[in-house]
């Protein structure tokens, strides 16, 4: 199927759209494991290991702890679990706060975005600016249930929600165009 006409999309750039884009970026993380957050490493690996070592250290050398040993260490285990929950809550709140700050600093927040997909380029326009990108600039396109994420790098991309299109035929035409013109097309 050859694309001769342009496909258009129109939507308002809201915080919900920004969150959907972040979810699409995180769905299939292409970042190396070493670059993941330090919080995840500490919370999910080191803290449980530290708890097990504390319990085993109080029991005889490297034998499985007895029920009595575990009962003696219940306050420590409970505080450790509480610490993990508090750290997770604080981290989640900070992450959402940072995302909101980034949204409010964007020149396009709460503005109408117009996107035109042609066979040669993608044109993104708003009240603030207009950008033309060749298809070769996109390293991957991810299609999710909420929209498309056109990746220019593993952590940055262009988000187009499904509701921005006039018809499902436009959505399918864009999927076919992206599948043909980008090196990688994934459906999540």
Secondary structure, 3 states (H helix, E strand, C coil): CCCCCCEEEEEECCHHHHHHHHHHHHHCCCCCHHHCCHHHHHHHHHHHHHHHHHHHHHCCCCCCCCHHHHHHCHHHHHHHHHHHHHHHHHHHHHHHHHHHHHHHHCCCCCCEEEEEECCCEEEEECCCCEEEEEHHHCCEEEECCCEEEEEEECCEEEEEEHHHECCHHHHHHHHHHHHHHCCCEEEC
